[in-house]
Amino acid sequence: MPGKLVFSFNSKQIDEFPLDKEVMTIVRKDDNDIRIENLVASGHHAKLLTIFDDSFLEDLDRTNKA
C-alpha cells in the first residue's frame, strides 16, 4: 500500500495525495504530479522521491521565479 502526502493548515487537512510513483513533483503548474494552487509555490517547487517505504523531499532551489 503506497504512502500519502497530506497538506494541512491550522490542524485542518487541505488535501491528500497518494505516493504511487517513484518520483513526483510538487508544483504550481498544471503539468505535474502534485499541484499546489498557491502563489507561494514556484512553477517547479520540489521533487518527492519514494524508495520502498521511505520518501525524500528535494527542494528545487526556486525562489518563486515561476
N, C-alpha and C positions, 0 to 999 in steps of 0.2 A: 504494500500500500504506500503510495507516494506521500511525502510530507506536504505541508502547505505553508504559504506565506500569508500572514494576517496583518492587515493595516488597521490600526486603531488610533483614536484621538480622544483624549479625556475619558479613558476607560470604556469607550464605546467602539465596537467593531464597525469599521467603514467598509472594508472589502476583504475578500479571501481568494487566493489563487492556488491551485494545486501545483506542486513542483513535479510535473510529469515529463520534463525534458532535462537532459544533462546540462545544457547551457540555456539560460533565459535572460532576456534583457528587461530592465526596468526603466521606463522612459515616459516622455510626454507625447511622443509622436505615435500615430496610428499603426505604423508598420512593425511593431514589436510585440513581445510576449505579454508583458505586464505593463499596462498603461496607467499612468498617474495623471489625472485631469487637474493639474495644478501648475501654475506658472513657476513655482519654486523648483520643480523638476526640470532638468535640461532635456533637450530633444533626445539625447542618448546619455542617460544618467548613470546607470550601474549595470553590472552583469552578475548574475547569480549562477554559480557552478555547483551542481549536485553530484557527488560521488558516493554511491551506495547510500548509507544513512547520514552522511554529512553534507552540509551545504555551506558555501563560502560566498561572501558578497565582495565584489570588486568595484571600487569607486573608479569611474572612467575619467576622473580629474576634470570634470566640467564645472564651470562657474556660471552656468545658465547662459551660455552663448548660443543656445537653441539648437 
